[in-house]
């Protein structure tokens, strides 16, 4: 049996461009720690993904793990990851943060490569 565990945080309306920009920046900052912790270090599942989603005027951030483990255990591991993630953000220097921000800006300025991106 495989458990597909989507851990999702809801946000308000997608009409706030500032909120969406912050959400995309958070997703970029969180992507590597999520994958390296849950997939590589803890080996919780073969599929570990995270990212921004939006639907019907609501945006959010999700962590998805496909695993043989129980959903409750996966939820505990994601919660533990969040408790430590605050420290990652606090330790990040201004230069690294600026590089991440600039990278996101460049990525968002790229023309869509397919219909899904558009």
N, C-alpha and C positions, 0 to 999 in steps of 0.2 A: 504494500500500500504506500502510496505517495501522498503527502499532504502538500497542498499548494496554499501557502499561508501569506495572504496579502495583509501587511500591516500598514494601515492608511491613516493619515492625518488630514482632516478636512479643513478647508479655509473658506472664507466668505466668498463674496462675488469675484468673478474673474474680470470685472470691469476696472479694477484698480491696477493700473499699469505698474505702479511702484511695488505693490504686493506680489504681482507675478514676477517682476524682475528679482525681487528678494528671494522668492521661492525657487526660481531657476538657479540663482547663485548658491543657495543652500544645497540644492540637489547636486550641483557640481562639486561643492566642497565635501559633501557626504559620500559621494559615489565610491571613491577609493577605500576609505575606511570601512564602509559597509561590506564591500566585496572582499577586501583582504581579511577582515575579521570573521565574517560569517561563512564565507566560502573557503578561504585558504587556511586560516588558523584553526577555526572550530570545525571545519568540514561538515557543516550542517546540511548541505544539499548540493546537488549538481548544478541547479539553477539558482542563482542569487542575482536579483536585479533591483534597481531602485530608480525613481524618477518622478517627474512632475506629471500630473494628469489633470485634465479639465473636462467637464461635461455639464451641459445645461446650466452654465453660469456659475458653477462651483469648481474650484481648483483645489488640489491637494498634493501631497507627497506620499509615495508608497514604497514599501520594501516588500519584495516578493521572494519567498524561499520555497523551492520544491524539494521536499524532503520526506524521508521515511519516519521522521520523528513526529511526535504529537504536536498539534498546534499550540497548546499551552506552553510546552517547553520552548518552542520557537519564539513565542511572544515574550517569554522571560529573557531569552538571549538578546532580542532586539531592544527590550527595555534596558538591559544592562549596557548595551552598546550606547544608547542615548545618554545614560548617566555619565559615561566616560567621554562622550563627544564634546560636551561643553568645554572640557579641559583642552581638547584638540584645538578648538576655536580660540580659546583664550591664549594659548601658546603660539598661535600663528602670528608671525610678524607682519608688519604693515607691507613690506615688500612682497612677501608671498601672497598675501591677501590681494594686493594690487594686481599681481600677475594673474591670479585666478579670475578676478573681475574683468581684466582686459581680455583674457582668453574667452570668457563668456560673451563679451561684447562682439568679438570677432566672429564667434560661432553663430550668434544671433543675426549678424549682418550678412552671412552667407545666403545666397539664393537657394531656395528649396531645390533639392535634387530629385524629389519624387512627389507624388500626389499626397502621400501620408505626411510628409514634412510641410507641404503647403497648407 
